[in-house]
């Protein structure tokens, strides 16, 4: 199954949620892509994030690691911890998995293939 294409992104994490889009390209078992999303921290702030990722898909499991991150808050670039994305279940139209960063902030995400 080739997961190349456009996906919607929705993640719930300890402090809020993230919503956006993902573009993935798969060649063999190698996967690369870009996550573009807005992270909303409950009753606090929002951050616009663009995160380039690379990884592999093996036996239906997807592992992506961030290779470049750009984050903007209130029109200024800020530091943002890169994520690791691990998918536990992949179907033709949906990828479900978890994220974590170096401070062990974890989330659960769903990617849904755009029609």
N, C-alpha and C positions, 0 to 999 in steps of 0.2 A: 504494500500500500504506500503510495506516494503522498506525503503531507504537504508538498509544495502548494503555495497559494496564499490567499488572503483569509484571515481569521479575525473574529471579534475576540476581545480579551476582557475578562471580568475576574478580579481577584479580591477575596476577602482576607484581610490580615488582622493581626492583633489590635491595631490602632485605627483601622478604617477600611477603605476599599480603593481599588484601582480599576479604571475602565478605559479601554482603548482598542487598538488594532494591532495585528501582527502580520508580517509578511515572512513566509518561510520558503526556502529553496532546499530541495533534497536531491542529492546526487549519490546514488548507491545508499550506503548507510550514514553518509555525512549530511548534516543539516546546518544551515546558517540562516540568519534572519534578523529582523528588526522588530522590537517591541516599542510601540509609541503609545503612551498612556498618561492619564492624569491620576495622580495619587491624592486622595482626599483623606486627611487625618481628621477624625471626628471632632467637630467644634473647634478646629484649630487652624489648619492651613491646607493649601493644595500645592502640588509640585507637578510640573510637566516634565515627563521623562522620555528620553529616547535611548534605548539600550540595544546595542548590537550583540548578537549571540552566535556561538558556534557549538556544535556537539554531534552526537550520534544517536541513531535509532537502532536498537538491537532487540530482537524478539518482542516487538511491540512496546518496548520501553524507550522513552525519549529522555535524554540528558543533555541540557543546554547550559553553557556557562557564559556569562557576560564577558565580552572582550573590549567593550567601550561603552561608557555611559555619559550622557549629557543631561543635566537636570537644571530646570529654570524655576525660580520662585520669585514672584513679584518683579519679573523682568530682569532678574539677575541670575547668573549661573552660580550654582551651589555645589558643594560636594555631595555625592550620593553613593552609597555602598552598592557595589555590583551584586547581582543576584545569581543564584543557581536555580534552574528550573528542572524538576523531575516529574515526568508524566507516568502515571501508573496504569492508565487505560487509554487506549487509542481506538477509535472507530473511524469510519469514513468521514463523519461530519463533526466529531467532537473529540477533544483531547482534554483530559482531566488530570490535574497533578498538583504539586506543591512547589513553593519557592522558599528560599532562605538566603540570608546574607551573613556576613562575617560576625554580626552581633546576634545571630540566631533569632532574628525577627522572621517569623514563618507566616506563610499564607497558603491558601488553597485557591487554585485558579481553574477556569473553564475557558477553553478556546472552542469557538463554534465556527465552522467553515462558512464563509460568505457565499451566497448563491451566485 
